[in-house]
Structure formats: C-alpha cells, structure tokens
C-alpha cells in the first residue's frame, strides 16, 4: 500500500496513515464508543507495524470486554453488609444482597457465615442468624430480659394460651384444617384462627381434596419470630406426647 513520509517536529520521519488506515482507526473508535470507552483509541495501535490487519483493534476491544466492571472493594464488603443488615425489617437473602452489591452469592453466603461466627467469638450482644430464608441481626437470648424491659417498659404483649396452643398444632400438623385443629384441642378454634391469620402467623394454603375445607400453615413471620430457618428446626414433640395421641384426637372429633 502507498505510504507518505512526513517529518515530525524532531526531524524524524513518520508514516502518514493512508485511507485504509484512517478507516481502521475510525472503526476502532466506533467500537470503543459502543463499548462505552472514553479514551482515544487511535494512539493505541501501530497501524503501520508488522500487523496492520485489524487484529490489534480486536485484541484491544477483547481486553476491555474481559475487564470486570468496578465493584465493591473486598475491604468494604463486611461493613457494607453490616450497614444493610442494620436497616432491614425482615430477613434478606444472599441472592438479594448479591444483586445489590454486584458480587457472587457464594461470596455473600461465606462472608455472612464468617461474620456470624465472629460475633459469637466476640460475645457481642447481637447475633447474625439465618431465618425464614434470609439473614437478619437478632439480640442474643441471654440479654432478652433487658431488651424487653427497655422496649416494652414493663408491658409485655403475649399471645393467649389458646392462641399458642392453636399455633403449635398448626406448626406441627401443617397443612391442617380448622376441624382437625379443633379436634386436637377439644374446643372450637375459629376465632383463634382468625386472630392468628390477622397477626400474620398462619395463612391459608389451599383446600383439602376430600372435604374442600381450607388448609392452614405457618408463615415466614412465624419463622422469623422464632428465629428458625424452616419448620424442620422445631423441637420434636414425641417426648411430651402420649403414645396414643392420634387415637385421643380421633375420639374427640
């Protein structure tokens, strides 16, 4: 290809790009603009060197595509997670945190596990636990009396005994119908069930195929309040129940 020599200010000869070279530079600049790169690309390529076929432009563009976008610095991950966990009003999942911070979910999970263990080793007054499919900060159980005294100022709101019994039946027998709950407790539970639904502790989850009666189960709020990740973590009832509990319940129906 024809090349024109020009003198630079220092008196040295330089190659002046011909039309093909100019077209290549323009194409590279267009590619850089499409990639969102602001720096000029023309000085980055020796279009008159041994390789003037455009491979240098491709290599440059490929290196930019392979560069990960700027994300959260490793040193900022723990304090950022702590800041978020301080303001959440319900457990937040690793996936949600990963999307917000633009880091892998596996890194989030490992960091939260390590952070929880470090809080325990340091005997902090709060604990980081996984509950209801997510993570949240909780006060430690040994300090609960003082926290209750501060928050409630001596006034502690509790579920009634009937509500606790009904909630326990739902938790261990779910999904379960109203009639089955009433049979186990030996009293009508319609009013108590409405109360538990209103408070968000239980919810409807379909109907029984045979009778068409509504089925009830515990909610994520129930797990959150108990600090559990699933109902599988509920303590076993077998040591506290008679061996013929099912027969007793059937007799009361």
N, C-alpha and C positions, 0 to 999 in steps of 0.2 A: 504494500500500500504506500502511496506517496506521503512523505513526511517533510515538513518545512522546519528548518532550523531557525531559531531566534536567539538573540543574545539577551541574557539576564543582566540586571544591574551590576553584577560582579564580574561580568565579562565572559561568563561561561555559557556555552551553547546549551539550549533546551529544546526539547521536542514540542512542537505546537500540535495539539490534537487535530486530526482531520475530522471530517463529517461523521465517520463511523464511531470514532472515539467520543465525540460530543454526544451522539445519540445514546451510547452506552452509559455515559455519565448521567444523562437526563433520566434514563430508565432506572438507574440505581437510586437516584434522588426520589423518583416517584415511588419506588418500592419502600424507601426509608420513610417517606411521608405516610404511606399506607400502614406501616408498622408503628407509626406514632413517634418516630425518632426525629429529634430536632437538629442534631448536629449535622453539618455539611458532610456529604459523603465523597465528593469528588477528590479531595486530597488524600483519601484513604486508599486509593487504588492506583497502581502503576500500570496504566492502560497501554503504555508503550514498552512494558517489560517483556520477559520471556512468555508470559501468559496473558494475552490480551483478548481472550475468548469470552470473557464474562464470568469465568469461574471464581475470580476474586470477589465479584459482587455477590454471587450466590453464597460463597463461604461467609462473607460478612453478614449477610441477611440471616443465614442459618445460625450464626453465633448469637445474634440478637434474639432470635426466637427461642434459643435454648437457655437464655438467661432468665431465671425466675424473677417474677415481679418483686419489688421491695415489699417485705412483710414485717411481721413483728420480730424484733430482736430477741434472741434467746434469753438474754438477761431480763427482759421486760415481761416474759410470759407469766411468771408466778405473780408478780404484783398486779398485772392486768386481770388475771383470773380472780384474784382476791377482791379487786375493786368491783368486778361484776357480781361475784357471789354475795357481796355485802348489800346489793340493792335488789336482788331477785326476790319475788314474793312467792315463788313456787320452785321446786327442783328443776334445774336446767340440764339438758342432756349434753353429752360430749359432742354430738353432731352439731347441735346449735352453736355451741362455743367454737367449734372448729370453723363453721361457716362465718361467724362474726370476726374471728381473729385471723382467718385465712391461713390456718395451719392444719396439718393432718390430725384427724380424730384420734389416731393411736397415740400421738404425742400428748394430746389433751388428756386422754384417759390415764396414761402413765404419770403425767405431772400431777394430776389430782390425787392419785393413789399415794404418791410420794408425799404430797402436801398434807394429806390426812394423817399419814404416819408421823410426819414431823410435828404436827400439832399435838399428837398423843405423847411423843417423846418429850416435848417441851412442857407438858402438863398445862396446856392452855385451857382457859375457861370455856372455850368453844371447840366444837368438833366438826369436821367436814365428813359428811356421810352421804352415801348413795341411797336415795329413797324415791319410790314412785317413778323409776326410770330415769332419774336425773340426780344432780348433786346440789346440796344446799348446806349452809352453815347452821349448826344447832348448838345450843348451850349444853354443856355436859350435865349428865344426870345428877352428879354429886352436888351441883350448885343450884339445882332446881328450886329448893325451898327459898333461897334468897332471891332468885329471879321472880318467882311467883309473888313474894312479898312486895317486891318493887313494882311489878307490872300491875298486879291486881289490888294492891293496897289493902290486903286482908280480905278482899271479896273474891271468892273463887267460884266460878260458874262451872257446874258439873252436869253431865247427863244424869238423868234419873236412873234408878235401879232398873226400871222396866226397859228404858232405852238401852242401857248397857247389855242387859240380857238378850234383847232382840238383836242388837248389833253383833253380839257374839254368835248367835245362831246363824245369822246371815254370813258372817265371816267364815265359819267352819263348814256350813252346809251349802254354800252358794254353787250354782244358782238355785234359789229356793222360792217357793210360792208363799203367799200370806197364810194360806190354810196350814201349810206344813209348819211354818213358824209358830202359829197359834197352837197347833197340836203339841209341839215340843215344849212350849212354855205353859200350856194348860189354860191360857186366857186369850181373849181376843186382842190382836195386836194391830188392828187397822190404824188407830190413832197414833200409836208409837211409830209405825212405819212411815206415816205421813210426816211426822216430825223429823225422822232421820233423813227422809228424802229432801225435805226443806233445808236441812242443815248441810246437805251435800255429802253425807256419809255413806248413803246407799243410793242405788239407781235401778230403774227398770232395765232389763236386758233380754227382752223377747217374751215369748209365751210358752207354756208347757204344751207339747203336742197333744197329749191325751185330753186335757181339760180346757185348754185355752186360757188358763189363769196366768197372770203376769208373774214373771220371774224377777228376782231381785239379787243384786250383787253389791259388794263394797266398791267404793270409788277410789280414785287416786288420792283424793283428800284424806280418806281413811288411812291409806298407807303413809301419807306424809305426816299425819298427826302422830302415828305410832312409830315413825322413823324406820319403816320397813321398805324393802325394795319390791317385795311381792308377798302374797298371802302364804306362800310356801315357807316363809320365815316365822309364821305364827307358831307359838309353842304347842307341842302335842297335848291333846286333851285326855288321852287314854288313861293316864294315872289318876285322873279326877272323876272319871265316869264309871258307873256300874256296868257290868258286862252285858246286861240285857237292856241297854238304853233304848235300842230301836223297838224292842217289844213294848216297853213302857210308853213310848211315844205313840205307837200304833193303838194301844189300848185307850189312850186319851183322845183319839180322833173321834 
